[in-house]
Amino acid sequence: EIPEQWSEEGRQLSEHLQDICHRFDPTRPVTQGMDRAEDALKSGFAQVMDVPGFNYRVHKYDNNIKQLLKGFLLGSETASTVSSRGVYKFPVEPSDSKTYADGQCSSYDVEYCPWSNLPDDDWRMQDDRDYVIGEFVWTGYDYLGEPSPYDEYWPSRSSYFGICDLAGLPKDRFWLYRSHWRTDVNTLHVLPHWTFPGREGEVTPVYCYTNAPSAELFVNGKSQGRIVKNPGTRLDRYRLRWNDVRYEPGELKVVAYNYDGSVMGEKVVRTAGEPARIVLEADRSSISSKGDDLAFVKVSVVDKDGTPCPTATNKMKFEVKGAAKYRAACNGDATSLVAFNSTEMPLFSGELVVVVEGTKQGKATLKVSADGLPEETLSINIK
């Protein structure tokens, strides 16, 4: 997004830098992200690139391609859809400027910024226009800084753009991308969670992210209808949506169907009770002792029946003993001011991540505790 996109100087500089890339690696084509399409096309800045790359503004692609003799273009920065993991706002309405008093964004994945768009918009162009060859999404993970749409809201201090949150935990949008990108595996994800005390009887839309073409939703055993993806609408081409569901505690079940009518899979989401115990899940059971390896441990809570508690905010306390040390924690809350190296942190949407570093060979133990809950420990081998 350099400012010289409009100029002959910028065109020459791009060509020069691209030639350097070719000199050291002639096997790979070169691209760069252009955010001022009209200027870049008028100056020849875009045409000089091996792969013309445009940032956002998919509605301009059809005009851009008319000026590109190569006959193709790339979404070099796309989407910037915003969401907060596990947070759902009502009513559910697509918006490029919506904000809320709590500094969060809705995880229904229908909110974005004035310059950006939804994943569905990019996929429509990629699927319907042969000249659109792919995309780079902004971003895979949330990051510190650029807290749009809360640039002037305190205490927002990290982005909301990520497919995963700042802790590396997948947002709902992770499963939307997976359902579209991973054709080699089946995806079946249902949102929102189904724990909304006080929303009884209110409209609470249910979305399903899946590679299956159709599915049926049941609320406490009662069918809400079987629906099919609709290529003719913005939000129903790549998602399955039941927009008129009214909340009642209990159980959501979605049954997804293949094109031949056979069942692809089922997904159940249940209303949670009060937190009863802590659950620790490490990404690996052993790490190196050389100081260059980390274990990432997801911390969550479940009720007495083992149902995850998606709205829990219990303050967790961390202690590491043995052949490792505690390094950091993160709960993915863009408005949190708790330091990453603090040994206490509240859950956000029922989860957080603790990072442990090996210091010598042997055994390490992570202990996590919270008021009113039995403490939980996890052993990690340090090699």
SEKOL-313325 format. One record per residue (C-alpha): residue number from 1; x, y, z; chain. Coordinates in nm, 3 decimals, always signed. Example, Ala and Ser with C-alpha at 12.3 -4.5 7.8 and 13.67 -1.06 7.14 Angstrom:
2
(rec 1,(+1.230,-0.450,+0.780),"A")
(rec 2,(+1.367,-0.106,+0.714),"A")
END
This chain:
383
(rec 1,(+0.000,+0.000,+0.000),"A")
(rec 2,(+0.280,+0.242,-0.087),"A")
(rec 3,(+0.168,+0.598,-0.170),"A")
(rec 4,(+0.355,+0.610,-0.503),"A")
(rec 5,(+0.095,+0.394,-0.677),"A")
(rec 6,(-0.019,+0.690,-0.886),"A")
(rec 7,(+0.325,+0.785,-1.018),"A")
(rec 8,(+0.573,+0.687,-1.287),"A")
(rec 9,(+0.836,+0.680,-1.013),"A")
(rec 10,(+0.633,+0.417,-0.831),"A")
(rec 11,(+0.593,+0.209,-1.146),"A")
(rec 12,(+0.968,+0.214,-1.210),"A")
(rec 13,(+1.048,+0.133,-0.848),"A")
(rec 14,(+0.810,-0.164,-0.852),"A")
(rec 15,(+0.964,-0.296,-1.172),"A")
(rec 16,(+1.314,-0.256,-1.027),"A")
(rec 17,(+1.227,-0.441,-0.703),"A")
(rec 18,(+1.050,-0.713,-0.896),"A")
(rec 19,(+1.360,-0.762,-1.113),"A")
(rec 20,(+1.569,-0.808,-0.797),"A")
(rec 21,(+1.331,-1.080,-0.681),"A")
(rec 22,(+1.357,-1.251,-1.021),"A")
(rec 23,(+1.737,-1.233,-1.009),"A")
(rec 24,(+1.758,-1.422,-0.678),"A")
(rec 25,(+1.462,-1.653,-0.741),"A")
(rec 26,(+1.344,-1.685,-1.100),"A")
(rec 27,(+1.095,-1.960,-1.009),"A")
(rec 28,(+0.834,-1.745,-0.835),"A")
(rec 29,(+0.612,-1.465,-0.963),"A")
(rec 30,(+0.591,-1.141,-0.766),"A")
(rec 31,(+0.292,-0.948,-0.639),"A")
(rec 32,(+0.221,-0.653,-0.412),"A")
(rec 33,(-0.092,-0.517,-0.250),"A")
(rec 34,(-0.252,-0.213,-0.412),"A")
(rec 35,(-0.519,-0.023,-0.222),"A")
(rec 36,(-0.570,+0.257,-0.477),"A")
(rec 37,(-0.683,+0.063,-0.780),"A")
(rec 38,(-0.765,+0.354,-1.011),"A")
(rec 39,(-0.433,+0.527,-0.949),"A")
(rec 40,(-0.232,+0.205,-0.984),"A")
(rec 41,(-0.399,+0.115,-1.312),"A")
(rec 42,(-0.369,+0.464,-1.459),"A")
(rec 43,(+0.005,+0.489,-1.388),"A")
(rec 44,(+0.089,+0.136,-1.507),"A")
(rec 45,(+0.196,+0.045,-1.153),"A")
(rec 46,(-0.047,-0.250,-1.150),"A")
(rec 47,(+0.032,-0.372,-1.501),"A")
(rec 48,(+0.405,-0.408,-1.436),"A")
(rec 49,(+0.357,-0.674,-1.167),"A")
(rec 50,(+0.375,-1.046,-1.247),"A")
(rec 51,(+0.055,-1.085,-1.043),"A")
(rec 52,(-0.158,-0.769,-1.000),"A")
(rec 53,(-0.280,-0.770,-0.639),"A")
(rec 54,(-0.566,-0.556,-0.509),"A")
(rec 55,(-0.659,-0.494,-0.149),"A")
(rec 56,(-1.034,-0.513,-0.078),"A")
(rec 57,(-1.294,-0.340,-0.298),"A")
(rec 58,(-1.405,-0.655,-0.474),"A")
(rec 59,(-1.680,-0.450,-0.637),"A")
(rec 60,(-1.409,-0.289,-0.852),"A")
(rec 61,(-1.264,-0.615,-0.986),"A")
(rec 62,(-1.473,-0.618,-1.304),"A")
(rec 63,(-1.346,-0.273,-1.395),"A")
(rec 64,(-0.987,-0.352,-1.294),"A")
(rec 65,(-0.959,-0.657,-1.516),"A")
(rec 66,(-1.049,-0.458,-1.827),"A")
(rec 67,(-0.717,-0.277,-1.790),"A")
(rec 68,(-0.502,-0.584,-1.717),"A")
(rec 69,(-0.371,-0.752,-2.032),"A")
(rec 70,(-0.247,-1.046,-1.823),"A")
(rec 71,(-0.610,-1.142,-1.775),"A")
(rec 72,(-0.603,-1.221,-1.403),"A")
(rec 73,(-0.574,-1.058,-1.062),"A")
(rec 74,(-0.531,-1.156,-0.698),"A")
(rec 75,(-0.704,-1.048,-0.379),"A")
(rec 76,(-0.378,-0.954,-0.204),"A")
(rec 77,(-0.559,-0.841,+0.113),"A")
(rec 78,(-0.918,-0.945,+0.164),"A")
(rec 79,(-1.216,-0.953,+0.399),"A")
(rec 80,(-1.119,-0.777,+0.726),"A")
(rec 81,(-1.440,-0.911,+0.869),"A")
(rec 82,(-1.449,-0.837,+1.243),"A")
(rec 83,(-1.565,-1.059,+1.528),"A")
(rec 84,(-1.503,-1.141,+1.894),"A")
(rec 85,(-1.478,-1.511,+1.975),"A")
(rec 86,(-1.799,-1.641,+2.133),"A")
(rec 87,(-1.978,-1.302,+2.144),"A")
(rec 88,(-2.316,-1.276,+1.971),"A")
(rec 89,(-2.509,-0.954,+1.911),"A")
(rec 90,(-2.876,-0.909,+1.830),"A")
(rec 91,(-3.046,-0.836,+1.600),"A")
(rec 92,(-2.817,-1.006,+1.347),"A")
(rec 93,(-2.762,-0.755,+1.067),"A")
(rec 94,(-2.479,-0.710,+0.817),"A")
(rec 95,(-2.301,-0.381,+0.885),"A")
(rec 96,(-1.981,-0.198,+0.791),"A")
(rec 97,(-1.982,+0.034,+1.091),"A")
(rec 98,(-2.157,-0.125,+1.391),"A")
(rec 99,(-2.015,-0.081,+1.740),"A")
(rec 100,(-2.136,-0.174,+2.089),"A")
(rec 101,(-2.095,-0.042,+2.442),"A")
(rec 102,(-1.877,-0.339,+2.547),"A")
(rec 103,(-1.620,-0.290,+2.271),"A")
(rec 104,(-1.686,-0.629,+2.112),"A")
(rec 105,(-1.796,-0.741,+1.763),"A")
(rec 106,(-2.051,-1.008,+1.680),"A")
(rec 107,(-1.932,-1.360,+1.606),"A")
(rec 108,(-2.212,-1.414,+1.355),"A")
(rec 109,(-1.952,-1.295,+1.101),"A")
(rec 110,(-2.168,-1.029,+0.938),"A")
(rec 111,(-1.976,-0.719,+1.051),"A")
(rec 112,(-1.686,-0.553,+0.871),"A")
(rec 113,(-1.528,-0.211,+0.817),"A")
(rec 114,(-1.615,+0.063,+0.565),"A")
(rec 115,(-1.323,-0.034,+0.339),"A")
(rec 116,(-1.369,-0.410,+0.367),"A")
(rec 117,(-1.626,-0.686,+0.323),"A")
(rec 118,(-1.736,-1.040,+0.417),"A")
(rec 119,(-1.562,-1.366,+0.322),"A")
(rec 120,(-1.870,-1.451,+0.115),"A")
(rec 121,(-1.806,-1.152,-0.112),"A")
(rec 122,(-1.453,-1.266,-0.199),"A")
(rec 123,(-1.561,-1.624,-0.261),"A")
(rec 124,(-1.840,-1.513,-0.492),"A")
(rec 125,(-1.588,-1.330,-0.712),"A")
(rec 126,(-1.343,-1.620,-0.703),"A")
(rec 127,(-1.612,-1.871,-0.796),"A")
(rec 128,(-1.789,-1.659,-1.059),"A")
(rec 129,(-1.491,-1.486,-1.220),"A")
(rec 130,(-1.223,-1.707,-1.374),"A")
(rec 131,(-0.979,-1.416,-1.365),"A")
(rec 132,(-0.975,-1.398,-0.981),"A")
(rec 133,(-0.704,-1.647,-0.886),"A")
(rec 134,(-0.716,-1.640,-0.505),"A")
(rec 135,(-0.678,-1.433,-0.190),"A")
(rec 136,(-0.473,-1.349,+0.117),"A")
(rec 137,(-0.703,-1.285,+0.415),"A")
(rec 138,(-0.644,-1.004,+0.662),"A")
(rec 139,(-0.587,-1.171,+0.904),"A")
(rec 140,(-0.523,-1.523,+1.024),"A")
(rec 141,(-0.483,-1.408,+1.385),"A")
(rec 142,(-0.577,-1.100,+1.583),"A")
(rec 143,(-0.280,-0.877,+1.670),"A")
(rec 144,(-0.197,-0.586,+1.899),"A")
(rec 145,(-0.298,-0.252,+1.750),"A")
(rec 146,(-0.552,-0.144,+1.487),"A")
(rec 147,(-0.863,-0.221,+1.694),"A")
(rec 148,(-1.109,-0.120,+1.417),"A")
(rec 149,(-1.398,-0.044,+1.448),"A")
(rec 150,(-1.297,+0.070,+1.800),"A")
(rec 151,(-1.002,+0.293,+1.705),"A")
(rec 152,(-1.119,+0.559,+1.952),"A")
(rec 153,(-1.262,+0.324,+2.217),"A")
(rec 154,(-1.074,+0.255,+2.539),"A")
(rec 155,(-0.964,-0.007,+2.633),"A")
(rec 156,(-0.969,-0.188,+2.294),"A")
(rec 157,(-0.604,-0.256,+2.216),"A")
(rec 158,(-0.601,-0.540,+1.962),"A")
(rec 159,(-0.758,-0.614,+1.627),"A")
(rec 160,(-1.082,-0.804,+1.562),"A")
(rec 161,(-0.993,-0.913,+1.207),"A")
(rec 162,(-0.847,-1.255,+1.290),"A")
(rec 163,(-0.982,-1.591,+1.184),"A")
(rec 164,(-0.833,-1.692,+1.519),"A")
(rec 165,(-0.820,-1.464,+1.822),"A")
(rec 166,(-0.515,-1.316,+1.993),"A")
(rec 167,(-0.469,-1.637,+2.194),"A")
(rec 168,(-0.476,-1.850,+1.878),"A")
(rec 169,(-0.820,-1.991,+1.959),"A")
(rec 170,(-1.043,-2.035,+1.653),"A")
(rec 171,(-1.337,-1.802,+1.613),"A")
(rec 172,(-1.655,-1.918,+1.440),"A")
(rec 173,(-1.512,-1.770,+1.120),"A")
(rec 174,(-1.235,-2.031,+1.130),"A")
(rec 175,(-1.496,-2.293,+1.050),"A")
(rec 176,(-1.652,-2.081,+0.777),"A")
(rec 177,(-1.316,-2.063,+0.598),"A")
(rec 178,(-1.250,-2.429,+0.664),"A")
(rec 179,(-1.585,-2.529,+0.515),"A")
(rec 180,(-1.493,-2.347,+0.193),"A")
(rec 181,(-1.119,-2.411,+0.169),"A")
(rec 182,(-1.084,-2.770,+0.294),"A")
(rec 183,(-1.250,-2.981,+0.028),"A")
(rec 184,(-1.066,-3.290,+0.154),"A")
(rec 185,(-1.246,-3.304,+0.492),"A")
(rec 186,(-1.599,-3.252,+0.617),"A")
(rec 187,(-1.680,-2.948,+0.831),"A")
(rec 188,(-1.990,-2.913,+1.049),"A")
(rec 189,(-1.997,-2.617,+1.288),"A")
(rec 190,(-2.299,-2.465,+1.458),"A")
(rec 191,(-2.336,-2.119,+1.612),"A")
(rec 192,(-2.416,-1.950,+1.839),"A")
(rec 193,(-2.361,-2.130,+2.168),"A")
(rec 194,(-2.697,-2.203,+2.331),"A")
(rec 195,(-2.656,-2.045,+2.674),"A")
(rec 196,(-2.851,-1.717,+2.682),"A")
(rec 197,(-3.026,-1.671,+3.019),"A")
(rec 198,(-3.297,-1.408,+2.978),"A")
(rec 199,(-3.340,-1.449,+2.601),"A")
(rec 200,(-3.620,-1.704,+2.633),"A")
(rec 201,(-3.866,-1.657,+2.348),"A")
(rec 202,(-3.651,-1.404,+2.161),"A")
(rec 203,(-3.536,-1.449,+1.801),"A")
(rec 204,(-3.189,-1.604,+1.809),"A")
(rec 205,(-3.067,-1.704,+1.459),"A")
(rec 206,(-2.875,-2.029,+1.416),"A")
(rec 207,(-2.600,-2.057,+1.155),"A")
(rec 208,(-2.424,-2.367,+1.026),"A")
(rec 209,(-2.083,-2.359,+0.857),"A")
(rec 210,(-2.042,-2.677,+0.654),"A")
(rec 211,(-1.929,-2.808,+0.318),"A")
(rec 212,(-2.257,-3.002,+0.301),"A")
(rec 213,(-2.521,-2.853,+0.069),"A")
(rec 214,(-2.813,-2.884,+0.311),"A")
(rec 215,(-2.903,-2.948,+0.674),"A")
(rec 216,(-3.193,-2.971,+0.915),"A")
(rec 217,(-3.206,-2.797,+1.252),"A")
(rec 218,(-3.380,-2.933,+1.561),"A")
(rec 219,(-3.445,-2.733,+1.879),"A")
(rec 220,(-3.521,-2.970,+2.166),"A")
(rec 221,(-3.621,-3.232,+1.912),"A")
(rec 222,(-3.854,-3.008,+1.711),"A")
(rec 223,(-3.754,-2.951,+1.348),"A")
(rec 224,(-3.693,-2.593,+1.238),"A")
(rec 225,(-3.680,-2.702,+0.878),"A")
(rec 226,(-3.432,-2.844,+0.630),"A")
(rec 227,(-3.264,-2.579,+0.419),"A")
(rec 228,(-3.033,-2.575,+0.116),"A")
(rec 229,(-2.757,-2.332,+0.028),"A")
(rec 230,(-2.880,-2.066,-0.211),"A")
(rec 231,(-2.626,-1.935,-0.465),"A")
(rec 232,(-2.850,-1.639,-0.539),"A")
(rec 233,(-2.810,-1.460,-0.206),"A")
(rec 234,(-2.512,-1.299,-0.035),"A")
(rec 235,(-2.527,-1.486,+0.297),"A")
(rec 236,(-2.693,-1.812,+0.194),"A")
(rec 237,(-2.451,-1.926,-0.074),"A")
(rec 238,(-2.182,-2.043,+0.167),"A")
(rec 239,(-2.378,-2.064,+0.493),"A")
(rec 240,(-2.691,-2.234,+0.618),"A")
(rec 241,(-2.907,-1.997,+0.825),"A")
(rec 242,(-3.222,-2.039,+1.029),"A")
(rec 243,(-3.307,-1.675,+1.095),"A")
(rec 244,(-3.634,-1.705,+1.289),"A")
(rec 245,(-3.539,-1.948,+1.567),"A")
(rec 246,(-3.660,-1.845,+1.912),"A")
(rec 247,(-3.436,-1.923,+2.204),"A")
(rec 248,(-3.535,-2.188,+2.452),"A")
(rec 249,(-3.279,-2.362,+2.676),"A")
(rec 250,(-3.194,-2.718,+2.592),"A")
(rec 251,(-3.040,-2.868,+2.282),"A")
(rec 252,(-2.963,-2.764,+1.925),"A")
(rec 253,(-2.898,-3.044,+1.679),"A")
(rec 254,(-2.802,-3.000,+1.315),"A")
(rec 255,(-2.809,-3.294,+1.074),"A")
(rec 256,(-2.614,-3.225,+0.752),"A")
(rec 257,(-2.680,-3.405,+0.425),"A")
(rec 258,(-2.463,-3.488,+0.125),"A")
(rec 259,(-2.571,-3.420,-0.232),"A")
(rec 260,(-2.702,-3.777,-0.261),"A")
(rec 261,(-2.924,-3.729,+0.044),"A")
(rec 262,(-2.714,-3.939,+0.282),"A")
(rec 263,(-2.628,-3.802,+0.626),"A")
(rec 264,(-2.287,-3.632,+0.632),"A")
(rec 265,(-2.285,-3.575,+1.007),"A")
(rec 266,(-2.456,-3.439,+1.315),"A")
(rec 267,(-2.362,-3.162,+1.556),"A")
(rec 268,(-2.517,-3.097,+1.899),"A")
(rec 269,(-2.491,-2.779,+2.109),"A")
(rec 270,(-2.638,-2.779,+2.462),"A")
(rec 271,(-2.726,-2.512,+2.715),"A")
(rec 272,(-2.466,-2.505,+2.993),"A")
(rec 273,(-2.521,-2.491,+3.366),"A")
(rec 274,(-2.288,-2.334,+3.621),"A")
(rec 275,(-1.912,-2.407,+3.593),"A")
(rec 276,(-1.823,-2.720,+3.791),"A")
(rec 277,(-1.467,-2.810,+3.691),"A")
(rec 278,(-1.164,-2.688,+3.498),"A")
(rec 279,(-1.047,-2.859,+3.178),"A")
(rec 280,(-0.685,-2.841,+3.054),"A")
(rec 281,(-0.595,-2.938,+2.696),"A")
(rec 282,(-0.233,-2.912,+2.578),"A")
(rec 283,(-0.139,-2.892,+2.212),"A")
(rec 284,(+0.136,-3.147,+2.282),"A")
(rec 285,(+0.234,-3.381,+2.564),"A")
(rec 286,(+0.609,-3.315,+2.550),"A")
(rec 287,(+0.835,-3.023,+2.456),"A")
(rec 288,(+1.206,-2.956,+2.426),"A")
(rec 289,(+1.421,-2.845,+2.718),"A")
(rec 290,(+1.641,-2.624,+2.499),"A")
(rec 291,(+1.432,-2.311,+2.553),"A")
(rec 292,(+1.303,-2.294,+2.195),"A")
(rec 293,(+0.983,-2.492,+2.243),"A")
(rec 294,(+0.650,-2.403,+2.404),"A")
(rec 295,(+0.337,-2.585,+2.511),"A")
(rec 296,(+0.007,-2.406,+2.457),"A")
(rec 297,(-0.259,-2.521,+2.702),"A")
(rec 298,(-0.624,-2.432,+2.653),"A")
(rec 299,(-0.804,-2.366,+2.980),"A")
(rec 300,(-1.184,-2.390,+2.995),"A")
(rec 301,(-1.463,-2.487,+3.233),"A")
(rec 302,(-1.753,-2.729,+3.203),"A")
(rec 303,(-2.070,-2.785,+3.403),"A")
(rec 304,(-2.150,-3.096,+3.608),"A")
(rec 305,(-2.254,-3.283,+3.292),"A")
(rec 306,(-1.938,-3.192,+3.100),"A")
(rec 307,(-2.101,-2.925,+2.882),"A")
(rec 308,(-1.864,-2.635,+2.802),"A")
(rec 309,(-1.961,-2.307,+2.966),"A")
(rec 310,(-1.933,-2.056,+2.680),"A")
(rec 311,(-2.003,-1.742,+2.881),"A")
(rec 312,(-1.784,-1.818,+3.182),"A")
(rec 313,(-1.553,-1.541,+3.309),"A")
(rec 314,(-1.396,-1.717,+3.609),"A")
(rec 315,(-1.058,-1.574,+3.710),"A")
(rec 316,(-0.793,-1.844,+3.660),"A")
(rec 317,(-0.467,-1.866,+3.855),"A")
(rec 318,(-0.162,-2.039,+3.707),"A")
(rec 319,(+0.142,-2.208,+3.862),"A")
(rec 320,(+0.413,-2.414,+3.689),"A")
(rec 321,(+0.648,-2.643,+3.881),"A")
(rec 322,(+0.926,-2.880,+3.783),"A")
(rec 323,(+1.126,-2.873,+3.460),"A")
(rec 324,(+0.946,-2.576,+3.302),"A")
(rec 325,(+0.836,-2.220,+3.368),"A")
(rec 326,(+0.524,-2.019,+3.315),"A")
(rec 327,(+0.562,-1.774,+3.027),"A")
(rec 328,(+0.229,-1.611,+2.943),"A")
(rec 329,(-0.147,-1.632,+2.912),"A")
(rec 330,(-0.404,-1.477,+2.680),"A")
(rec 331,(-0.783,-1.494,+2.673),"A")
(rec 332,(-0.842,-1.335,+2.332),"A")
(rec 333,(-1.040,-1.041,+2.470),"A")
(rec 334,(-0.952,-0.734,+2.264),"A")
(rec 335,(-1.048,-0.508,+2.556),"A")
(rec 336,(-0.845,-0.690,+2.824),"A")
(rec 337,(-0.574,-0.494,+3.002),"A")
(rec 338,(-0.437,-0.791,+3.199),"A")
(rec 339,(-0.066,-0.830,+3.124),"A")
(rec 340,(+0.026,-1.141,+2.926),"A")
(rec 341,(+0.277,-1.244,+3.193),"A")
(rec 342,(+0.027,-1.215,+3.478),"A")
(rec 343,(-0.035,-1.536,+3.671),"A")
(rec 344,(-0.406,-1.454,+3.698),"A")
(rec 345,(-0.650,-1.392,+3.414),"A")
(rec 346,(-1.027,-1.421,+3.362),"A")
(rec 347,(-1.170,-1.653,+3.101),"A")
(rec 348,(-1.315,-1.483,+2.795),"A")
(rec 349,(-1.612,-1.660,+2.638),"A")
(rec 350,(-1.521,-1.954,+2.858),"A")
(rec 351,(-1.161,-2.004,+2.743),"A")
(rec 352,(-0.801,-1.884,+2.757),"A")
(rec 353,(-0.455,-2.017,+2.670),"A")
(rec 354,(-0.153,-2.066,+2.900),"A")
(rec 355,(+0.200,-2.087,+2.758),"A")
(rec 356,(+0.463,-2.309,+2.926),"A")
(rec 357,(+0.835,-2.321,+2.838),"A")
(rec 358,(+1.065,-2.613,+2.911),"A")
(rec 359,(+1.383,-2.534,+3.107),"A")
(rec 360,(+1.545,-2.876,+3.170),"A")
(rec 361,(+1.477,-3.241,+3.109),"A")
(rec 362,(+1.218,-3.398,+3.333),"A")
(rec 363,(+0.855,-3.348,+3.427),"A")
(rec 364,(+0.662,-3.025,+3.459),"A")
(rec 365,(+0.324,-2.964,+3.616),"A")
(rec 366,(+0.081,-2.685,+3.534),"A")
(rec 367,(-0.171,-2.614,+3.811),"A")
(rec 368,(-0.478,-2.403,+3.736),"A")
(rec 369,(-0.721,-2.294,+4.006),"A")
(rec 370,(-1.021,-2.065,+4.046),"A")
(rec 371,(-1.242,-1.967,+4.336),"A")
(rec 372,(-1.519,-2.218,+4.393),"A")
(rec 373,(-1.375,-2.482,+4.158),"A")
(rec 374,(-1.147,-2.780,+4.225),"A")
(rec 375,(-0.795,-2.715,+4.100),"A")
(rec 376,(-0.675,-2.901,+3.793),"A")
(rec 377,(-0.322,-3.012,+3.703),"A")
(rec 378,(-0.154,-3.118,+3.380),"A")
(rec 379,(+0.179,-3.299,+3.338),"A")
(rec 380,(+0.412,-3.215,+3.050),"A")
(rec 381,(+0.724,-3.412,+2.956),"A")
(rec 382,(+1.033,-3.199,+2.899),"A")
(rec 383,(+1.283,-3.375,+2.674),"A")
END
